[in-house]
Amino acid sequence: MAVSPQIPDESITLAERHALAFDVLSDIGSNTAKQYGLVFDLPDDLAAVHGKFGFDLQRVNGGHPRTLPPAATYVIDRDGVIRWAFVDTDCTNRAEPADILAALDALD
């Protein structure tokens, strides 16, 4: 599953647009991410860049335009234990699919 700070309508649109084969859950206000210490506030200059490109963070994130989670991926076992994690504050970096699959294979 994926968890996004976007409102449900935006999450559904994202899932449909990319034909995702997993659920995208909404964490409006990044409340769950905050509990895990996984949020940051966008500085004014970066928020302005989003606006220049027509991305309305205020609307998409349900009134929380500056609080965002970093890119993060977790592999969690059936007992709820995190067995592998990837977190990066650079939103252009994502976990490598091969690394995720290796972590999943290690669960067996």
C-alpha positions in Angstrom: 0.0 0.0 0.0 1.0 3.6 -0.3 0.3 6.4 2.1 0.0 10.0 0.8 -0.8 13.3 2.4 -3.2 14.0 -0.4 -7.0 14.1 0.0 -8.8 10.9 -1.0 -10.0 12.3 -4.3 -6.4 13.1 -5.3 -5.2 9.6 -4.1 -7.9 7.9 -6.2 -7.0 10.0 -9.2 -3.3 9.1 -8.8 -4.1 5.4 -8.5 -6.3 5.4 -11.5 -4.0 7.6 -13.6 -1.1 5.2 -13.1 -3.1 2.0 -12.9 -1.7 1.1 -9.5 -2.2 -2.5 -8.3 -2.2 -1.4 -4.7 -4.2 0.8 -2.4 -3.3 4.5 -1.9 -4.4 5.7 1.6 -4.8 9.3 2.6 -2.9 10.7 5.6 -4.4 14.2 5.5 -2.3 16.6 7.5 0.4 13.9 7.6 -0.8 13.0 11.1 0.4 9.4 10.8 3.7 10.5 9.3 4.2 13.0 12.2 3.8 10.2 14.7 6.8 8.4 13.1 8.8 11.6 12.9 8.6 11.6 9.1 7.6 15.1 8.1 9.1 18.4 7.2 7.8 21.8 6.4 8.5 23.1 2.9 10.4 26.4 2.9 8.7 29.4 1.3 10.8 29.3 -1.9 10.0 25.7 -2.6 6.3 26.2 -1.9 6.4 29.1 -4.4 8.0 26.8 -7.0 5.2 24.3 -6.6 2.7 27.1 -7.2 4.5 28.3 -10.3 4.0 24.9 -11.9 0.3 24.8 -11.0 0.5 22.3 -8.2 -1.8 23.6 -5.5 -0.5 22.0 -2.3 -3.2 23.7 -0.2 -6.0 22.0 -2.2 -4.3 18.7 -2.9 -3.2 18.2 0.8 -6.5 19.3 2.3 -5.4 22.6 3.7 -1.9 21.5 4.8 0.3 23.1 2.1 3.7 23.0 3.8 3.8 19.8 5.8 5.0 16.9 3.7 6.5 13.4 4.3 9.9 12.5 2.8 10.1 9.6 0.3 9.9 6.5 2.4 9.5 2.7 1.8 9.1 0.1 4.5 8.9 -3.7 4.4 7.0 -4.8 7.4 6.6 -8.4 8.5 3.4 -10.1 9.5 4.1 -9.3 13.2 4.3 -5.6 12.4 8.2 -5.4 12.7 9.9 -3.2 10.2 12.5 -5.4 8.4 13.8 -3.0 5.9 13.5 0.8 5.4 14.4 3.5 2.9 13.9 7.2 3.8 15.3 10.1 1.8 14.6 13.8 2.2 15.4 14.3 -1.5 12.0 13.7 -3.2 13.7 12.7 -6.4 15.3 9.6 -4.7 13.2 6.5 -4.3 13.9 3.0 -3.1 15.2 0.7 -5.8 12.6 -2.0 -6.8 15.3 -4.7 -6.7 16.1 -3.7 -3.1 12.5 -3.8 -2.1 12.0 -7.2 -3.7 15.2 -8.6 -2.0 13.8 -7.3 1.4 10.5 -9.1 0.6 12.3 -12.3 -0.3 14.2 -12.2 3.0 10.9 -12.4 4.9 10.4 -16.0 3.8 
